[in-house]
């Protein structure tokens, strides 16, 4: 049995990725990027960098804890970068990384779809609730 290098094993795993399998890393990544706050943060950062307080104002309803957790997870996944500027008070800016920008247009499309079709969804829910 031939020995494989770590790079060869990673390449083989990449070929075999299947997001329908719970243990697959792509399944886990889809879970992360499909979270409501992750989608909205990516969309909010698309025009350019924002400070934490600007993001908090833009994302009505997000708790400080959830915003911080989501930003950290997006940063860990390489989708968002965090820049600290030493000043009084310290300035922290968040912006999409190149990887995050490659995801942004799809997230904005989902956000736009939701805004465009919410009335149809409400009507469908009303019909369903009336029938059940």
KETOR-821352 format. One line per field, with one value per atom (N, C-alpha, C): x, y, z; atom name. Coordinates in Angstrom, 1 decimal. Example, Ala and Ser with C-alpha at 12.3 -4.5 7.8 and 13.67 -1.06 7.14 Angstrom:
2
east: [13.2 | 12.3 | 13.2 | 12.8 | 13.7 | 12.9]
north: [-5.7 | -4.5 | -3.3 | -2.2 | -1.1 | 0.0]
up: [7.8 | 7.8 | 7.8 | 7.1 | 7.1 | 7.9]
atom: [N | CA | C | N | CA | C]
This chain:
132
east: [0.8 | 0.0 | 0.9 | 0.7 | 1.6 | 1.3 | 2.3 | 2.1 | 1.7 | 0.7 | 0.3 | 0.7 | 1.0 | 1.4 | 0.1 | 0.2 | -0.9 | -1.6 | -0.8 | -1.3 | -2.2 | -1.7 | -2.4 | -3.7 | -3.7 | -4.9 | -5.9 | -5.5 | -6.4 | -7.0 | -6.2 | -6.7 | -7.7 | -7.5 | -8.4 | -9.7 | -9.6 | -10.8 | -11.6 | -10.9 | -11.6 | -12.4 | -11.9 | -12.6 | -13.8 | -13.7 | -14.8 | -15.8 | -15.6 | -16.5 | -18.0 | -18.9 | -20.3 | -21.1 | -21.6 | -22.3 | -23.6 | -24.0 | -25.2 | -24.8 | -23.5 | -23.0 | -22.7 | -23.3 | -23.2 | -21.8 | -20.9 | -19.6 | -18.7 | -19.1 | -18.3 | -18.1 | -16.9 | -16.6 | -17.5 | -17.8 | -18.7 | -20.1 | -20.6 | -21.9 | -21.8 | -20.7 | -20.5 | -20.4 | -19.7 | -19.5 | -20.9 | -21.7 | -23.0 | -23.9 | -23.7 | -24.5 | -24.1 | -22.8 | -22.3 | -22.7 | -22.6 | -22.9 | -24.4 | -25.2 | -26.6 | -27.3 | -26.5 | -27.1 | -27.6 | -28.7 | -29.3 | -28.3 | -27.6 | -26.7 | -25.5 | -25.0 | -23.8 | -24.2 | -25.3 | -25.8 | -25.9 | -26.6 | -26.8 | -25.5 | -24.6 | -23.3 | -22.5 | -22.5 | -21.8 | -22.4 | -23.7 | -24.4 | -24.1 | -24.1 | -23.9 | -22.5 | -21.5 | -20.1 | -19.7 | -20.7 | -20.4 | -19.9 | -20.6 | -20.2 | -18.8 | -18.4 | -17.1 | -17.0 | -15.8 | -15.6 | -16.6 | -16.9 | -17.8 | -17.2 | -17.4 | -17.0 | -18.1 | -17.7 | -18.6 | -20.0 | -19.9 | -21.1 | -22.0 | -21.3 | -22.1 | -22.8 | -22.2 | -22.8 | -24.0 | -23.8 | -24.8 | -26.0 | -25.8 | -27.0 | -27.7 | -26.9 | -27.4 | -28.2 | -27.8 | -28.4 | -29.4 | -30.5 | -31.5 | -31.9 | -31.8 | -32.3 | -31.1 | -29.9 | -28.8 | -28.3 | -28.1 | -27.6 | -26.0 | -25.5 | -24.0 | -23.3 | -23.8 | -23.1 | -23.2 | -24.3 | -24.5 | -23.7 | -23.6 | -22.8 | -21.3 | -20.9 | -19.5 | -19.2 | -20.0 | -19.8 | -19.8 | -20.7 | -20.8 | -19.6 | -19.2 | -18.0 | -16.8 | -16.6 | -15.5 | -15.5 | -16.7 | -16.7 | -16.4 | -16.9 | -16.7 | -15.2 | -14.6 | -13.2 | -12.4 | -12.7 | -12.1 | -12.1 | -13.3 | -13.5 | -12.8 | -12.2 | -11.5 | -12.4 | -13.7 | -14.6 | -14.6 | -14.2 | -14.1 | -12.8 | -12.3 | -11.0 | -11.3 | -10.5 | -10.7 | -9.4 | -9.6 | -8.5 | -8.6 | -7.6 | -7.6 | -6.7 | -7.2 | -6.4 | -6.2 | -5.0 | -4.8 | -5.1 | -6.1 | -6.5 | -7.3 | -7.7 | -8.6 | -9.9 | -11.0 | -11.0 | -10.4 | -10.1 | -9.6 | -10.6 | -10.2 | -11.1 | -10.9 | -12.0 | -12.0 | -12.9 | -12.4 | -13.1 | -13.2 | -14.3 | -14.5 | -14.8 | -14.2 | -14.4 | -14.4 | -15.0 | -14.9 | -13.5 | -13.1 | -11.9 | -12.2 | -11.1 | -11.4 | -12.3 | -12.1 | -13.0 | -14.4 | -14.6 | -15.9 | -16.6 | -15.8 | -16.4 | -16.8 | -16.2 | -16.6 | -18.0 | -18.3 | -19.6 | -20.7 | -20.3 | -21.2 | -22.4 | -22.1 | -23.1 | -24.3 | -23.9 | -24.9 | -25.8 | -25.1 | -25.8 | -26.8 | -26.3 | -27.1 | -28.3 | -28.1 | -29.2 | -30.2 | -29.8 | -30.8 | -31.5 | -30.8 | -31.5 | -32.5 | -32.1 | -33.0 | -34.2 | -34.0 | -35.1 | -36.1 | -35.6 | -36.5 | -37.3 | -36.6 | -37.3 | -38.4 | -38.1 | -39.0 | -40.2 | -40.0 | -41.0 | -41.7 | -41.4 | -42.0 | -43.5 | -44.1 | -45.6 | -46.2 | -45.5 | -46.0 | -45.8 | -44.8 | -44.6 | -45.6 | -46.0 | -47.0 | -48.4 | -48.6 | -49.9 | -49.9 | -48.8 | -48.7 | -48.9 | -48.3 | -48.5 | -49.9 | -50.6 | -52.0 | -52.9 | -52.6 | -53.4 | -53.1 | -51.9 | -51.5 | -52.2 | -52.1 | -52.7 | -54.3 | -54.9 | -56.3 | -56.7 | -55.9 | -56.2 | -55.9 | -55.0 | -54.6 | -55.1]
north: [-1.2 | 0.0 | 1.2 | 2.1 | 3.3 | 4.3 | 5.0 | 6.1 | 7.3 | 8.1 | 9.3 | 10.5 | 11.6 | 12.8 | 13.5 | 14.4 | 15.1 | 15.9 | 16.5 | 17.2 | 16.3 | 15.1 | 14.2 | 13.7 | 13.6 | 13.2 | 14.3 | 15.6 | 16.7 | 16.8 | 16.6 | 16.7 | 15.6 | 14.4 | 13.3 | 13.6 | 14.2 | 14.6 | 15.6 | 16.6 | 17.6 | 17.0 | 16.1 | 15.4 | 14.7 | 14.2 | 13.4 | 14.2 | 15.5 | 16.3 | 16.1 | 16.0 | 15.8 | 16.5 | 17.6 | 18.4 | 17.8 | 16.7 | 16.0 | 15.0 | 14.8 | 14.0 | 14.9 | 14.6 | 15.5 | 15.7 | 14.7 | 14.8 | 15.6 | 15.9 | 16.5 | 18.0 | 18.5 | 19.9 | 20.9 | 20.5 | 21.4 | 21.5 | 20.4 | 20.4 | 21.4 | 21.4 | 22.3 | 23.8 | 24.0 | 25.3 | 25.9 | 25.1 | 25.5 | 25.9 | 25.1 | 25.5 | 26.9 | 27.1 | 28.4 | 29.6 | 29.5 | 30.6 | 30.8 | 29.8 | 29.9 | 30.5 | 30.7 | 31.3 | 32.7 | 33.1 | 34.4 | 35.6 | 35.7 | 36.8 | 36.8 | 35.6 | 35.5 | 36.1 | 35.7 | 36.2 | 37.7 | 38.2 | 39.6 | 40.4 | 39.9 | 40.5 | 40.6 | 39.5 | 39.5 | 40.5 | 40.6 | 41.5 | 43.0 | 43.2 | 44.6 | 45.0 | 44.1 | 44.5 | 44.6 | 44.2 | 44.2 | 45.6 | 46.7 | 48.0 | 48.4 | 47.9 | 48.3 | 48.1 | 48.4 | 48.1 | 48.9 | 48.3 | 48.9 | 48.7 | 49.7 | 49.5 | 48.6 | 48.0 | 47.2 | 47.9 | 49.1 | 49.9 | 50.2 | 50.4 | 50.6 | 49.3 | 48.2 | 46.9 | 46.7 | 46.9 | 46.7 | 47.6 | 48.8 | 49.7 | 49.2 | 48.7 | 48.3 | 47.0 | 46.1 | 44.8 | 44.9 | 45.4 | 45.6 | 44.3 | 44.2 | 43.0 | 42.0 | 42.2 | 41.4 | 41.8 | 40.8 | 41.1 | 41.3 | 42.0 | 42.2 | 40.8 | 39.9 | 38.6 | 37.9 | 37.9 | 37.2 | 37.8 | 39.2 | 39.9 | 39.5 | 39.5 | 39.2 | 37.8 | 36.8 | 35.4 | 35.2 | 35.8 | 35.6 | 36.2 | 37.4 | 38.1 | 37.2 | 36.7 | 35.8 | 34.5 | 33.9 | 32.7 | 33.0 | 34.2 | 34.5 | 34.9 | 35.5 | 35.8 | 34.5 | 33.6 | 32.3 | 31.5 | 31.6 | 30.9 | 31.7 | 32.8 | 33.6 | 34.4 | 34.7 | 35.4 | 36.9 | 37.2 | 38.6 | 38.9 | 40.1 | 40.4 | 41.6 | 41.6 | 42.5 | 43.4 | 44.7 | 45.6 | 46.5 | 46.4 | 47.2 | 48.4 | 49.6 | 50.8 | 51.4 | 51.5 | 52.0 | 53.5 | 53.8 | 55.2 | 55.2 | 56.3 | 56.4 | 56.9 | 56.1 | 54.7 | 53.9 | 52.7 | 51.8 | 51.7 | 51.7 | 51.6 | 50.2 | 49.5 | 48.1 | 48.2 | 47.8 | 47.8 | 46.3 | 46.0 | 44.7 | 44.9 | 44.0 | 44.0 | 42.6 | 42.4 | 41.1 | 40.9 | 39.6 | 39.2 | 38.9 | 38.5 | 38.1 | 37.0 | 36.0 | 34.8 | 35.3 | 36.2 | 36.7 | 37.4 | 38.2 | 38.9 | 37.9 | 36.7 | 35.7 | 35.1 | 35.2 | 34.7 | 35.8 | 37.0 | 38.1 | 38.2 | 38.1 | 38.3 | 37.2 | 36.0 | 35.0 | 35.3 | 35.9 | 36.2 | 37.4 | 38.4 | 39.5 | 39.0 | 38.1 | 37.5 | 36.9 | 36.1 | 35.5 | 36.6 | 37.6 | 38.7 | 39.4 | 39.7 | 40.4 | 39.5 | 38.2 | 37.3 | 37.3 | 37.3 | 37.3 | 38.6 | 39.7 | 41.0 | 41.1 | 40.5 | 40.5 | 39.6 | 38.5 | 37.4 | 37.2 | 38.1 | 37.9 | 37.9 | 38.7 | 38.8 | 37.4 | 36.8 | 35.5 | 34.5 | 34.6 | 33.6 | 33.8 | 35.0 | 35.3 | 34.7 | 34.9 | 34.4 | 32.8 | 32.2 | 30.7 | 30.2 | 30.9 | 30.6 | 30.7 | 31.8 | 31.9 | 30.8 | 30.5 | 29.4 | 28.1 | 27.8 | 26.6 | 26.5 | 27.6 | 27.7 | 27.5 | 28.1 | 28.0 | 26.5 | 25.8 | 24.4 | 23.4 | 23.8 | 22.8 | 23.3]
up: [0.0 | 0.0 | 0.0 | -1.0 | -1.1 | 0.0 | 0.4 | 1.4 | 0.7 | 1.3 | 0.7 | 1.6 | 1.0 | 1.7 | 2.2 | 3.2 | 3.7 | 2.5 | 1.7 | 0.5 | -0.4 | -0.6 | -1.4 | -0.8 | 0.6 | 1.3 | 1.2 | 1.4 | 1.3 | -0.1 | -1.1 | -2.5 | -2.7 | -2.2 | -2.4 | -1.6 | -0.4 | 0.3 | -0.4 | -1.0 | -1.8 | -2.9 | -3.6 | -4.6 | -4.1 | -2.9 | -2.3 | -1.5 | -1.4 | -0.6 | -1.0 | 0.0 | -0.3 | 0.8 | 0.5 | 1.5 | 2.1 | 1.4 | 2.0 | 3.1 | 3.3 | 4.4 | 5.6 | 6.8 | 7.9 | 8.4 | 8.3 | 8.8 | 7.8 | 6.6 | 5.6 | 6.0 | 5.8 | 6.2 | 5.3 | 4.1 | 3.3 | 3.9 | 4.5 | 5.2 | 6.3 | 7.1 | 8.2 | 7.8 | 6.7 | 6.1 | 5.7 | 5.0 | 4.5 | 5.7 | 6.8 | 8.0 | 8.5 | 8.5 | 9.0 | 8.1 | 6.8 | 5.9 | 5.7 | 6.1 | 5.9 | 7.2 | 8.2 | 9.4 | 9.0 | 9.6 | 9.3 | 9.5 | 10.6 | 10.9 | 10.0 | 9.7 | 8.8 | 7.4 | 6.9 | 5.6 | 5.6 | 6.7 | 6.7 | 6.9 | 7.7 | 7.9 | 6.6 | 5.9 | 4.6 | 3.7 | 3.6 | 2.7 | 3.2 | 4.5 | 5.0 | 4.7 | 4.7 | 4.5 | 3.0 | 2.1 | 0.7 | 0.2 | 0.6 | 0.0 | 0.5 | 1.7 | 2.2 | 3.7 | 4.3 | 5.7 | 6.6 | 7.7 | 8.7 | 10.1 | 11.0 | 12.4 | 13.1 | 14.2 | 15.0 | 15.2 | 15.7 | 16.1 | 14.8 | 13.7 | 12.5 | 12.1 | 12.2 | 11.9 | 12.9 | 14.1 | 15.1 | 14.8 | 14.4 | 14.0 | 12.7 | 11.8 | 10.5 | 10.6 | 11.5 | 11.7 | 12.9 | 12.7 | 13.8 | 14.3 | 15.7 | 16.3 | 16.7 | 16.2 | 16.6 | 18.0 | 18.8 | 20.2 | 20.0 | 20.9 | 20.9 | 20.9 | 21.7 | 21.8 | 20.5 | 19.9 | 18.6 | 17.5 | 17.5 | 16.5 | 16.7 | 17.9 | 18.2 | 17.8 | 18.2 | 17.8 | 16.3 | 15.6 | 14.2 | 13.5 | 13.9 | 13.3 | 13.5 | 14.7 | 15.0 | 14.2 | 14.0 | 13.2 | 11.7 | 11.2 | 9.8 | 9.6 | 10.7 | 10.6 | 10.6 | 11.5 | 11.6 | 10.2 | 9.6 | 8.3 | 7.1 | 7.4 | 6.3 | 5.5 | 5.9 | 5.1 | 5.4 | 6.7 | 7.1 | 7.7 | 7.5 | 8.2 | 9.2 | 10.2 | 11.3 | 11.4 | 11.4 | 11.5 | 12.7 | 13.6 | 14.8 | 14.6 | 14.8 | 14.6 | 16.0 | 16.5 | 17.9 | 17.9 | 18.7 | 18.9 | 20.2 | 20.6 | 21.8 | 21.4 | 21.4 | 21.7 | 20.6 | 20.8 | 19.7 | 18.6 | 17.4 | 16.3 | 15.7 | 15.5 | 14.9 | 13.7 | 12.6 | 11.3 | 10.8 | 10.2 | 9.6 | 8.2 | 7.4 | 5.9 | 5.4 | 4.2 | 3.6 | 3.0 | 3.2 | 2.6 | 1.1 | 0.4 | -1.0 | -1.1 | -0.2 | -0.1 | 0.2 | 1.2 | 1.5 | 0.4 | -0.4 | -1.5 | -2.6 | -2.7 | -3.7 | -3.3 | -2.0 | -1.5 | -1.5 | -1.4 | -1.2 | -2.2 | -3.4 | -4.4 | -4.3 | -3.9 | -3.6 | -2.4 | -1.4 | -0.2 | -0.4 | -1.2 | -1.5 | -2.4 | -3.3 | -4.1 | -3.2 | -2.2 | -1.3 | -0.5 | 0.0 | 0.7 | -0.2 | -1.4 | -2.3 | -2.7 | -2.8 | -3.1 | -2.0 | -0.7 | 0.4 | 0.5 | 0.2 | 0.2 | -0.9 | -2.1 | -3.2 | -3.0 | -2.4 | -2.4 | -1.0 | -0.1 | 1.3 | 1.3 | 0.4 | 0.4 | -0.1 | -1.1 | -1.6 | -0.6 | 0.2 | 1.3 | 2.4 | 2.7 | 3.7 | 3.1 | 1.9 | 1.3 | 1.3 | 1.0 | 1.1 | 2.5 | 3.5 | 4.9 | 5.3 | 4.9 | 5.2 | 4.6 | 3.4 | 2.7 | 3.5 | 3.8 | 4.5 | 5.8 | 6.6 | 7.9 | 7.8 | 6.8 | 6.6 | 6.3 | 5.6 | 5.2 | 6.3 | 7.2 | 8.2 | 9.5]
atom: [N | CA | C | N | CA | C | N | CA | C | N | CA | C | N | CA | C | N | CA | C | N | CA | C | N | CA | C | N | CA | C | N | CA | C | N | CA | C | N | CA | C | N | CA | C | N | CA | C | N | CA | C | N | CA | C | N | CA | C | N | CA | C | N | CA | C | N | CA | C | N | CA | C | N | CA | C | N | CA | C | N | CA | C | N | CA | C | N | CA | C | N | CA | C | N | CA | C | N | CA | C | N | CA | C | N | CA | C | N | CA | C | N | CA | C | N | CA | C | N | CA | C | N | CA | C | N | CA | C | N | CA | C | N | CA | C | N | CA | C | N | CA | C | N | CA | C | N | CA | C | N | CA | C | N | CA | C | N | CA | C | N | CA | C | N | CA | C | N | CA | C | N | CA | C | N | CA | C | N | CA | C | N | CA | C | N | CA | C | N | CA | C | N | CA | C | N | CA | C | N | CA | C | N | CA | C | N | CA | C | N | CA | C | N | CA | C | N | CA | C | N | CA | C | N | CA | C | N | CA | C | N | CA | C | N | CA | C | N | CA | C | N | CA | C | N | CA | C | N | CA | C | N | CA | C | N | CA | C | N | CA | C | N | CA | C | N | CA | C | N | CA | C | N | CA | C | N | CA | C | N | CA | C | N | CA | C | N | CA | C | N | CA | C | N | CA | C | N | CA | C | N | CA | C | N | CA | C | N | CA | C | N | CA | C | N | CA | C | N | CA | C | N | CA | C | N | CA | C | N | CA | C | N | CA | C | N | CA | C | N | CA | C | N | CA | C | N | CA | C | N | CA | C | N | CA | C | N | CA | C | N | CA | C | N | CA | C | N | CA | C | N | CA | C | N | CA | C | N | CA | C | N | CA | C | N | CA | C | N | CA | C | N | CA | C | N | CA | C | N | CA | C | N | CA | C | N | CA | C | N | CA | C | N | CA | C | N | CA | C | N | CA | C | N | CA | C | N | CA | C | N | CA | C | N | CA | C | N | CA | C | N | CA | C | N | CA | C | N | CA | C | N | CA | C | N | CA | C | N | CA | C]
